[in-house]
Amino acid sequence: MYRFMKGMRFVPLAGFLLGLLMAGTLNASLRVSIPWDRDWPVVTPATAGDFGFLVKNEGPGAVDTEFSARFVSPSGVEEKVRQRVSLSSGEETRIPWSLQGREMGAWSVEYAVTGTADGEVKKKVLFGYLEPAGPNDTKPDFLLGVCAHSSRVSSEERQREIASAGFIGCKVMRNGVGWESIQPDSAEQWKWEVIDEIVTAAEKQHMQIEILLAYTTRWAAPPEKQKSADWLDWNRAAPDMQAWRTFVKAYAERFRGRIHLWEIWNEPDLEGFWRGTTEEYLSLFRAAREELKAVDPENVVMSGGFATLLNHPSRKKNPDLQERAMMTLGPQMDMHAVHEHGPFDRFAQVVDGVYADFRAKLPAPVPPIIFNETAEHSLYGTEKAQAEALVKKATFARARGAVGYFWYDLRNDGVDPTDPEHHFGLLTRAMEPKPAYIAFNTLARLMVPRPYLRQLDAGENRWFFLHGDNAEKLLVFWNEDDGSQNEQILLRMPGAARASLVDINGNSFPLSLAGDLAVVSSGRTPQYLLAEGAQTIEVVGRLAGPPRAFFGRPGAEVAVECEFFNPSQNPVTVKTDWAVPGTMSVRRSAAPELSIPAGSRALSTVVVKLPEGENYQFGRDGKLRVNYAFSGLPYSGRILIPVHYGTISVPADATGRAPDITLDRRDQLVSFIEADPHMVAHRWKDASDLSAQVWLRAETDDLVMKIAVTDDKHFQEGAAADMWRGDSVQCVLVLPEQKGSWELGFSEDNQGRPLVASWATPSGWQDCSDKIRVDVEKRGESRVYTVRMPRKELGLTDQIMRDGFRLNLAVNDNDGVVRAHALQLAPGLVANKSVNFAPYVTFEQIPVPK
């Protein structure tokens, strides 16, 4: 009998019974189990050396078969195990596979047994290998938490969910039971069993519970709403105020001293969650606050978690609810709760833009902001990007003064591969860790316990946030600038005895120090730098890296540059060695050495010819590598510099020329109804259903887009801000040196009126939608839009038009039933919002002003 370390458990989801057909028609059953550290698939360093498989023959006869397993590490490295298994009845064996010395993070293993009655039987499991941040009894100033729906699952699952959150250092869980479940049938009825269990389980994990006080129980809704066939009519209605007060008071009294965080409704600014009026919400909040404070003055009463200040179709009923609530009741609130889902770049743009402006106008005292439900889904294989978004958004939120950040949510809500709502979790529906689960743990272990100090200036779109105390400093950093990925940053850390880099999975690597200086590579994936004994951390400057983004059309010659900085007080020589992909050819080699005066910069340049034909794949990158070494200074390294194969080169305008952009392919399609069998008639069939051709033109004052949309039925009934729901055009422009992006929309409504929408504007720039002109030509159900966008208001200088900016474009289709699908030039516009895939546009000819 093989023994495993104390504390390891056998979890049913990781084991499976295999019916094996044995020689001589004997039948046997083989059980394969993996011992986990907890009741969900995780392994810690304490038990990593004993990791492996237990294989037991539970059948009456002997077994002789082959066991195999394929592991995939967090960085994508595959390792295989293959072993012959011969067991008599009742015998078991252990197949070891130690995790010691291997990287921490989200792993997968697929294991199989051959020779069964069904041939090969397989099982795949995702598991996490991590140093747990919890549970612990610390009380940090910054509340890192999760949202969960524990009332929807069994008691056993509930306990596992809450324990899995405590394990990764979660300090607050937005959880609970709604009014409609506590008092479902009458004012005399109270069902506290589930919330009692949730609170007790959370206390064992040293977690607070944040209670969401909502939604209206049927008997407390207005009489006319109670009879509605649509349950949302009564569940989202403004309740009877006395019944509401009684409910809130009873909740507060039952958990006096145990629950201190109370949220008054969920997203009351959206009609989908609040169907009362703004005045009714203000009354609802006042009543709840009075009852909560009367029971315990220490209760923390926050606003309902507002969805957004951006344009949103569900804000039509109460378009200024958040504004009025905060202006009227803000001084009475202990926290201003905000959600704002989506990727980091959009989150940062909104927080530093509309929310900063809005909160600056609020009457004193202004309550601190808390982001208590905000995340990003992992649909379409974006699990790694989801993990990165968690680290970025939580770190940024804290730096902007937030007192907490809660990820939505703990566990995937379902298994539909096309539904974003089923992919927000840190865990899969089967409780298997995703990369975001590991990233949350590292964030809780490193960032949360250390005080936030300040943001360092490392340049535009470089995010460097300093934390720490007298004993050590922690830098959380990443780089969102597309043109300078993997740049080498020189840091000064006076007093540092040693330093290390830690990735978002918790893997630590020593960082070489040259006196009090060190070099780090900064890219889109966040990293942590721990400096023991450092008095501070300062950005000296960029030591090496590309000065801008490089791109070009097929066959173009492109000068690719790497800039080097001499931080010393003496001249230095830098040796460089460039390596070019086989699909490119070198037209002019770089000098092997650069001489750089003290405190100066110099460029190493290689001129390459880009590939043509099938070797130039739109949307891909060709990566050049430059190895460098400073003579006389302890700095050397390797930098990958991409050349983007995503360039639209606009020629001089001429009658009859080919379109610059064509949208007519299935690989450009994003369908919102593909999985719905009731919507077969509305699925995209071919270019006659929806397609577009786009011509771009530079004029002295305007950027002109002519967009010819082919459609089998034109439908647009919404206002400008909601046009994306109907037939419309969306576009995003990202200009160098601007913080954020322009997101614009164009359409024609059913009455024949042109529509223009502006959904996003870079920080520091004004909405210019009123200066955009749209002319529409009808061609049956199809439309030709000629859009003139003012270059000055957008910041489109002649130089930027020549050098290039990023552009993405999409057309939406609605045949009068539902927004069925869209065609987009590149990913990141109609789903999984991101500008990272948007192609570059350059203009070969710019008109000379008359």
N, C-alpha and C positions, 0 to 999 in steps of 0.2 A: 504494500500500500504506500503510495506517495503522499507526502504531507506538504501542504501549502502553508504559507505564513499565516499567523493568526490575523483575523480580520478580513480575509478574502472570502467572497461569497459566491455561491452558484446561483446564477440568475436564469430563470426559465427562458427569457427571450434570447439568450445566447446559446442555448442547447437545443439539440434536435434528435429525435429517434429515427434511426435508419433501419428499415426492414431489409435484411440481406438474404439473398438466395444462396444457400451454401451447397457445397458438393454433396451429392447423394440426396438431394431434395430436402435437406435440413433447413429450417428457418431459424433465424436468430435476429435479435435487435441490438443495435449498437448505438450507444448514447455518447455524443460528443458535447462536452461542456467547457466553458471558459470561466475560470474563477475571477470575478471582479472584486474591486475593493469595496464597492457599495452596491445598492440595489438598482443600479443602472451602469452601463458599461464604461467604467473609468479605472485607470491604474495610476498609482502614485509611485514616486521613487522608492518609497519604503518597501514596496512589494514587487518592484519591477524585475528584480532578479529571479523571482519565482513564477513569472508569467509563463503561460503555456496552455496546453489543452489536456483535459482528462478524457480518456476514451475508455468506456466500459461496455463489456458484452453482457447484456441483460437477457439474452436468449438462452435456450436450452442446449445449443450445440456450439462447437468451436467456430471461430471466425478467422479467416485469413484474407485480408484485403489491403488496399493501399489508401493511405491518408495523405492529402496534399493541402497546402495553404499558400495563399499569395497575399503578402502584406504590401500596402502602399503607404509610405511615410507622408507626413505633412508637406514635405517639399517635393513629393511625387516620385521618390525612389522606390522601386519594386524589389522585394526580396521573397524568395520562395522556399518552402519546406516540403519535403517529400519523404515519407517513411512507410515501410511495410508494417502492418499491424496484425499480429497473430495472438488471439486471446481465447482461452477456454471459457466455458460458461461461468459467469459471475466474476471473471477476472477483469482488472482495469490496469491501464498504463498511463503514464504521463509523457506527453511530447513537449519538451521544454522549448521555449523561445524567449530568452531573456531580453527585456527592454533596456537594461542597464547600458549606458553609453550611447543609446539611440536618442534621436531628437524628440522633444516633447511637442505635443500638438494633437490635432485631430487625425487619427489613423483610420484605415479600413483594412479588414481582413476578409478574404473569401476562402472558405475551407470546404473540402469535399471528400467524399468517400466513394471509391469506384467498386464495381462488382456487386451492386445492389440489384434487386429485381427490376428496378427502373433505370438501370444503367448507373450514371453518375448522379449523386445527390449533392446539391450545393447549398451553402448558407453564407450570406454576407452580413457583416456587422461593422458598424462604425463605432469607434471607441476613442476616448480621450486619455492621453497620458499627460499628467500635469501635477505640479506641486500645489495642493489646494490652498486657497487664501482663507478658507473658513472651515467650519464656523468659528467665530471668535467673538469675545465680549467687548470689543473696542467700540467707541462711539465717535466716529470721525465727523468733522465739520461738514464734509461734502457727502451727501447721501447718494450712493450708487445703488440703484435698485432695478427691479424688473416688474413687469406687469404679468399677471397670471389669471387664469380662469378656473381656479381649483374647485369652485362650486359645481362645475359641470361634469366632474369625473367621480369615480368611486372613491371610497375612503382610502383604500390601499394606494391608488394612484395619487391621491391628494398628498399623502404622507411622503411618497417618493418625490413628487414635484417640489414640495417645500424643502425637503432635505437636499435636493439637487441644487437649489438656489443658495442655501446656506453654505454648501460645500465650496462654492466659488466666491465666497466673501460678500454675497448680497446682504445689504444692511436694511433695505426696505422692500417690501413687496406690496404693490398696488393690487389688492385682492379683495375678496369679500363676497357678500351675498346681497342681492338686490331686494328692495322693498317688496316687490311682487312675489318673492319667494319666502320672505319672513312672515308677511301677513297676506297670504294669497286670497283668502276668502272673506275675512271680516276684521273689524277693529279689535275684536277680543282674541284673535288668534295670533300666537307668536311661535315661530319655528326657528329656534336659535342653534339647533344641533350642529349644522354645518359650519357656521361662522365660529362657534365655540371651538370646534376641532381645528379650524384654520389658525385661529389666534394662538391656541395652545401649541400647535406644531411649530409655528413661527418663533414663539418664545424659546423653544428648545434649541433653535438655530441662532439665537441672539439677533433676531430680525424684528423690526417694527412692521406692523401692518398699516398701510394707508387705506382707509375706507372710502370708497366712492359711494356717496349717498345719492342713490337713484335706483330704479326708475319708478314711475307711478304704478301702484297696484290698482287693479281694475275697479274695485269698489270705491276707491278714493278719487277716481277720475270724474269729470263732469258727466252727468247722467246721459247726455246725448252721445258722448264718446264711448261709454260702457257698452253700448249696443252695436258698435261698429264691427263689421266683419274683418276689418284690418286691425290686428292687435296693436299695431304701432300707434293707432289713433288714441287709444287710452293709455298705453304704456309710456308714451312720450308727451302726454298732455300735462298741463299745469294741474297739480293735485289740489284737493280740498286742503286749505291751509291749516285748519285745526288738526286734521288727520296727519298731515306732514309734521307738524310740531310734535305731536305725540310720538310718532315714529322716531324722529331724531332724538328726542329726549330719552326715550327708552334705550336706544342704541348707546347713547353716551353714558347713561347710568350703568348699563350692564358691563361696559368695558372701561369704567373710570379707572385711571391709573395704568391701564394696559394698552389702550390705543390713544394716541395723541394727534395723529395726522388725519384730517377730514377734508375731503374734496366734495364740493357742492355741485353735483351733476357732472356728466361727461359731455364735452363738446357742445355746450348749449348754443354756440353760435351757428351750428349746423341744424337744418330742419330735420335731418334724419335721426337726431337724438333729442331735439327739443322742439315741440310743436306749439308751445305757448308763445306769448308775446315777450318782448324785452322787459316791459314793466312787470310782467308776471315772474320773470326770472329774478329781477331785482328784489321782489317781495319774497320769493323763495329763499334767496340767499340771506336776506336780513333775518328771516324767521329761524333758519338753521343756525346762523351764528349766535343769535340770542340764546337758543336752547343749549348749544354746545358750551358756550362760555359760562352760562349759569350753572351747569353741572360741574365744570372744571375750567377755571380761568386759564389753565396752562394748555388747554387744547389749542392746536394749531389749525386754523380754519383757512383753507385756500379757496380760490375761485374755482369754478368748474374748469377743467382742462380745456382751454380754447384751442380749436383746431388750427386756425391760421388767421393772419391779417391779409393774406393774398386773395386774389379773386377766386371764388369757389362757387359752383352752382348752388350748393346747399345753403349759402349765406343770403339768398334772395329774400327769405321771409323776414329775417332780422339782420340786415346788412351791417348795422353798427352796434350789435349787442356787446361785443367785447369792449369797444371804445366807451360806450355808455356805462357799462358795468365798472370798468376801471376808473373812469373819471368820477363816477358817483360814489362808488363803494371802495375804491382802492385803499384809502387810508384805514378802512376797517378790516382789510384782508391781511392775514399773516403771510401769505404767499400768493404770487401771481402765477398760476399754473398754465403752461403752454405745451402744445404737442409739436407740430411741424415735422412730419415724416419726410423721408427722402434722403438723397445723397448729401455728403458733406458740403460740397461746393454750394448747393442751393441753400442748405441750412445756414452756412456762414453768411451768405449774401442777405438772407432774410433777417438774421439776428443783428448783424451790423448795420442793416439798412432800415427797413420799416419798423422793426421792434425797437431799435435804439432811438429812432426819431419819436416813436409813439411814447415810450416810457419817459423820455426827456420832458414831455408835456404833462405828465401826470401830477396831480396835486400831492404835496408832501403829507405824511411820510409815504414814500413809494415802497410797496412791499417787494421783497426780493423775488426774483424769478426762479421758477423750478420747471424743468422740462420733464414732466412726469408721464409722458407716453410718446416716445419718438424713436424711430428706428428706420430700417431699410430692409426690404425683403431679399431673399436669395434665389429668386426665380431665374431659370435659364442658366444654371451653373455658376451663379455669382456668389458662392459661399465665402470665398476669400475676400471679395470686395465688401461683403456684409460685415465681416470681422473688422476690416480696416475702418469702415464707416463708424462702427461702434466706438473704437478708440478715438478717432478724430472728433466725433460729435461730442462725446462726453468730456474730453480734454478741453475742447474749445468752449463748451458751455460753462465749465468751471472758470475758465479764464475770463469769461465775460460776466462774471459775478453770480452765476447760478448757484443755488444752494444744493441742488440735486439734479440727477439725470437718471431716468428710469427707462430701460430698454423694453420695447414692445416686440415680442413678448417672450416668456420663458420657453414656451413649447409650441411647435407648429400646430395650427388649428385643424389641419387635415392633411390629406395626401394627394389632392388634385394637382397634377404637375403644371397646370395652366393658371391656377388661381393664386394671385399674390398673397391673399389673406392666409393661405396655407403655408407660407414660407417666411414668416417673420421671426420664428422662434430661434432661441439659442440651442434648443434641442429639437430633434425630429419628433414626429408624432410618436414614434416608438421609443422615445427617451434616449436617443443616441446623440452624443455631442457633435455639434457642428463647429467649424473653426471659430465662430463668434463666441461659443461657450468658453473656449480656451482663452480667447482674447479678453473676455470679461474678467476671468480669473486673474490674468496677469495685470490688468488695469487695477483691480481691487487690491492686489498684493503690492504693487509698486507706486501707483499714482495717488490713490485715495488716502493712505496714511500720512502723506507728506504735505505740508502746507504749500499752497500756491504762492509764488513770488511775483513773477512778471513774464511778459512776452518779450523775447529777444528779437531784434531787427536783423534778419538774415536776408532780406530782399523781398520783392513782391512775390506773393503766393508761396512763400516759405513760412512754415508755421513752426516756431520754436518756443516752447513753454517751459519755464524754469520753476522747479519745486525744490523744497528741501528745508533743512535746519542747519544747526552748527556742525552736526556730525557728518553730513553728506548732502550732496546736491543731486537732483534728478532732472534730466532734460528729456522731455517728450518732443519728438520732432519728426517732420516729414516735409516733402516738397511737392506742391501741386503744379509747378510750372512745367508745361510740356516740353519746352525747349531746353531744359537743363536737368533732366533726370540723371541720377547717379553722380551729380557733381560732388566734388570733394571740398568739404568745409573745414577750415582751420579754426579750432576752438582754443581758448586760453582758460585754464582751470587752476588759478593760484592756490597753492596749499594742498593740492590733490596728492594723496599717497599712492592711490591706485585707481584705475577706472575700468569699467566694463560696459559693453553694449549688450542689451537684452532685446530679443525680438518679441513680437506680440504673442508668441506661444510660450514665452518664459525661458527660452534657451539663452544662456549667458556666454559671452565671448570676451576674453581680456582685450583691452584697448591699450596700445602702446603709447607711452608718454615720452615726449622729448622735453625735459624740464617740466614746464607747466602747460605745454602745448600738445594737442592731439588732432588727428585728422579723422573725420567721419564722412561716409558716403551717404548722401541724402537723396531719397527717392520717394515715390508715392506711398510706399508702405511705411507706416509709423515705426519708430524705434525708440528705445529708452536708453539713456546714458546715465549710469550711476558713477559718481565721482566721490570717493571717500575722502573726507577731510578738506574738500574744496571750499574755499571761502565764497566763491561764486563761479559761474560759467559765463564766458563772454564769447561773442562771435568776432573773430579777428577779420575774417573775410573768406571769400572763395579761393581756395588754393588752385583748383583745376576743374575745368568743366566746359561744356559747350556754351557759347555766349547767346545762342538763340536756337530755334528749331530749324531743321533742314528738311527740305522737300523739293520735289521737282517732277516734271512730267516724264513719261517714258523716253529714254534715250538722251535726256538732258544732262549737261555737264554741271555738276554742283561742287562748289568749294565748301568742304566740311572743315570746321575749325574747332580747336580746343584751346581755351584760354588758360594761361598759367600766371600765377601771382607770386612774386618774390617777397615774402614777409620779413626778410632779414635786412640788416643795415649795410650789407655788402652785395656786390654783383654776384649772380649765380648762373650756372649753366644747367639747363634741363635737357636730358636725353629723352627722345621720344622714338617709339617704334609703332607704326600703324599697321593694322591687319585689316584687309578689305574682303568682303564676301565674294565668293567665286562668281556670282552673277553680275558683279560690277567690274569695271576696268579702271585702272589708275591712269589718269591723263597727266597729272603732275604730282610727283612725290613730295612729301614733306621733308624739310631739312631735318637731319638726324639730331641736331642740337639747337637749342635756343639760348641766347645770352640775354639775361634780364637784369637791368639795373636795380639797385636797392629800392624797395617799395613800389616797384612798377609791375606792369603786366605785358605779356607778349602772346602772340597767337602762333600756334602750329597749324599749318593748313595743308590739306591734301585735296586735290581735285579729282573727282571720280565721275565716270559716265554711268548713269543709271541703266538698269536693264530695260529691255523692250519685250513686247509679245507676252508670252505666258509667264515669263520670269518677273514681270511687273504686275503684281496682284494688288488691285485697289484695296486699300485698307490695311495692308501689311507694312512692315518696316524692314529695311535693310540695315543691319547693325555693323558699324565699324568699331574696331577696338584699338585703343591707344594705350600702350604701356609707357609709363614715365618714371623718371628718377631724377631727383635734385642732387646735383653734385655738391658735397659739403654740408648738406642738410639731410636730416633723417626722414625725408618724405619720398615715398614712391608708391605706385599703385597702378590700377588698371581701370579704364573708363570705357563703357559702352556708349556710343553715340549713334542714335537712330537717324536714318533718313526715311521720311514718311512717304510711302507709296500711296498717298491719298491726296493727290493734288489735281485740282481742276484749273487748267490754264486757259483763261478766256482770251481768245484771239481778238484782233481788231474787228469791229462790227461790220458785217457784210450781209447783204440781202441773200436769203436762201441758205445760210450756213447751218450746220448741224447743231442740234441743241447741246448745251453744256451739261445738262443733267437729264437723265431719263429714268422715270420710275415706272416699271412695268413687269418686274420679276417677282417670282414667289419668294426668293430669298430676301427681298426687301419688305415682305409682308409681315405685319403684326395683326393677328386676328384676335378679336375679343369674344368670338362666338363659336370658334371651331369645335369646342367640346360640347356644345349644346345641340342635341339632336332635333330640337324644335326650331332651330335657326338654319337648317340646311339650305333653304331657299335664299338666304342672305349671305352665304359664304362667297368669298372672292373666287371667281372662276378664271378670268383672264383679263387682258388689258382693256377689253371693251367694257368690263364692269367698273374698273377704276384704273387709271394710269395718268401720267403727267409728263410733259416735256417742258424744260425750263431753259430760257436764254438769259444770260447776264450781260449787262452793259454798263460801262462807266461813262457818266456824263460829268460836266464841270461841277454841278451842284448836287447831283443825285446818283445813287446806286439804283439801277433799274433792273427789275426782274419781270420777265414775261413768262407767265405760268399757264400753259395750256392743259387744262384738266379734262380728261375724257371720263364721262360718267353716264350710267344708264338711267339715273334719276337724281335730280338735284333736290336736296332738302336741307333747309336751314331756318329753324324757327326760333333759335335762341338769341339772346343779347350778345353783344360783342365779346364780353368776357367768357361766355359759355359756348362760343362758336365751335370749339373743339368737339362738342357732342354731335355736331352735324357736319355737312360737307364744308370743308374749309382747308386752308393751307396754314401750316405752322412752320416757322423758321427760327433758328438760333444763330446769332453772330457772336463770336468771341474775338475781341481785338487785343493786340499786344498792349501791355501796361494797364489795361482796364481790370478792375477787380469785380469779377462777376461777368454775366452775359446778358445780351439782349434776347428776349424771347417774344416774338411777335406773331400775330395771326391776321389772316385776310380771308374774307368771304363775301358772299352776297346773300341777303336774307330772302325769304319767300316773297317779300313785297318788292324785290328788285333793288334794295338799298345796299350800297357797299358797306362793309364792316371792317374795322381795324381794331385789334386788341393788342395791349402791351401787358404781358404777364410778368416780365422781369426786366430790371434795368440795372446796369452796373452801379456799384456804390459811387456816389459823387456825381452821377449823371442824371439828367432830368428826363422824364417820360416825354418822348417826342411823337407819340402816336397821332396827335392832332395835326402834325405837319407831314404825315405820310399820306400820299394820294393814291387812290386805287380806282382804276377804270376797269369796268367789266364788260366783256363782249359775250353775248349769249349765242351758243351754237347748239340749239335744241336743248337737251338736258346738260350738255357740257358747258364749261365756262373758260374764258381766257382772261386772266387777271394781268393787268399791267400795273406794277407797283413801283412807285417812286419814293425812295427813302432818302431823306436829306443827309448828305455826307457829313456836313459840319456838326449837326446835332448828334450823329452817331460816333464821331471821332474818326471818320474814314479819311485820313490824309492821303495825298498822292503816294507817299512813301509806303504806307501800309497797303494800299491797293497794289503796288508793285511787289512788295516783299511777301505779302500774303496774310490772310486772316482765316479763321475757322468758320465754316458755314455748314449747318445741317438743315434739312428741309423735309417736310412730310405733307401728305395729303390724306385727309380723313374722309370716310364714306359712311353715310347714313341714308338709307332708302326710305326713311319715314317711320321706321320701327325702332331702331337702336343704332348706336355707333357700332358698326359691325367690324370694321378693320381700318387699317391705314397702311400706306406705303411710305417708307422713310429711306432717305439717302444712306444713312448710317445709323447704327444702334444708338440709343440714348436720348431720343426726343419724345416719342409717344409712350415709351415704357422704360423703366430703369434710367431715370433722368441722369445724363452725364454728357459732358462735352468732350470726353476723352477720345471718342471715335469720330468726331466731326472732321471731315476732310478740310484741306487748305484750299483757298481760292487765290489765284494771282491773276493780274491783268497785264497783258502784254503791251497794251497801249492805253495811255491816260490822256484825255483831251486837254489841250492847252487853253487856258482861259483867254477869252477874246478881249 
